[in-house]
Amino acid sequence: MLHPNKILDFILNSSYETILDQIDDIHPVDFLEALSEFENDPIQVLEKLPDEYIGLLLDYAEDDEKFALLSHFSETRKGQLISEMSSDELVDLLGGLDLEDQNAILDNMNIEDANEVKGLLAYDPETAGGIMATEFIAIKESFTINETIEYLRSMAPTSETPYYIYVINDFDVLKGVVPLREIVISEPTTLIKDIMIEKIISIPVDLDQEEVALMFDKYSFMAVPVVDHEGVILGIVTVDDVMEIMKDEYTEDMFRLAGLDETEKIDGSVKGAIKSRLPWLLVNLITAILAAATVSLFENTIAQIVALATFMPIVAGMGGNAGTQTLTLIIRGIALGELTYENQKEILRKEILIGLINGLCLGVIVALLGYFWVGTAAFGFVIGLAMFLNLIVATFSGYYVPVILKKVGIDPALASAVFVTTVTDVLGFFFFLGLATIMINFLI
């Protein structure tokens, strides 16, 4: 196997016959990594590669890289290369382009393939239909083993997963699956319907991609058939597609928790970064003003007891941290399907108990700190009780905010953090300063 640093040198300095003989030893990912560091015109390298291998490069490239790679070739060559791509990757490519560029690529395809891709583009890109591939093997239940083997010889080279053999009836309704092992060991005249596994899990074409990913995680599938509402098999979703989904969903949730647009890249433009970040910073500014307005209600109390200003950030900050802990756990539970109707009450009770214990422990610690810092037991009692109350509130808000947002159709990762920190800041200040106002005669 060639070292990545030597890949391009090999391509540039070898004959086409030598490249054709050894190209299978170069993984497309390694080639793409080497090509990204090539300082000259990439066409010098790409034009020496066979169409099949370029099709693999297009399949493995990131969505925003596919069109850039394709644009290096002539219109005639584009049509040849597109025919080598798997249908799901081609749909990903087209989905990121404007209508003019989409049509330009579709015009380079034969009519049958173009119509098939247009049908895939009609599905919501975040459903099973939007991520499925149509290169799969399906055989009739009336086939014999001999007929099946002949069929496999002709179809397996173009299949996405030739190790899964799906069984259909005369109306293309999915009836089962046959392991390759059974085909190999069975008698030539045995009927497929006699050896197929009838209990097969399939996914509806309109199932959300996150639900698809959860099914793969639960059952450890390599591929799952996609069917319409009448049971007709339309395509398959493979594990590599699901891994990509999980990566994208994780990135999306991580970015949204930080108030970023998931499309922002580390090497993106300043304009794009400002467009991504500024709106959420403005939202945070509004919530900060709300917290400041709460503090302003107790200006007279703060003026009389200056030490309150020193301890205010502790109460609010600890509440925010505790709320974020619960929030992160609940968002993950929602995303992975671990939080269900059956267990939600038990999880809530557990989180409340954790909030009570943490609140009590931290309340006692900060009460002692306040007592020794200011010198009055009343001050320690006020800040300790405020801390205790705010951590309980943090637990409730960390649990209920994402659950409520999910029920009203809003992505919990998008807005939960803003609401939770607002609640803990505002109520943290209110508890602390409100208690101080009530007990001001004991604090002065």
Secondary structure, 3 states (H helix, E strand, C coil): CCCHHHHHHHHHHCCHHHHHHHHHHCCHHHHHHHHHCCCCCCHHHHCCCCHHHHHHHHHHCCHHHHHHHHCCCCHHHHHHHHCCCCHHHHHHHHHCCCHHHHHHHHCCCCHHHHHHHHHHHCCCCCEHHHHCECCCEEEECCCEHHHHHHHHHHHHHHCCCCCEEEEECCCCEEEEEEEHHHHHHCCCCCEHHHHCECCCCCEECCCEHHHHHHHHHHHCCCEEEEECCCCEEEEEEEHHHHHHHHHHHHHHHHHHHCCCCCCCCCCCCHHHHHHHHHHHHHHHHHHHHHHHHHHHCCHHHHHHCCHHHHHHHHHHHHHHHHHHHHHHHHHHHHHHCCCCCCCHHHHHHHHHHHHHHHHHHHHHHHHHHHHHHHCCHHHHHHHHHHHHHHHHHHHHHHHHHHHHHHHCCCCHHHHHHHHHHHHHHHHHHHHHHHHHHHCHHHHC
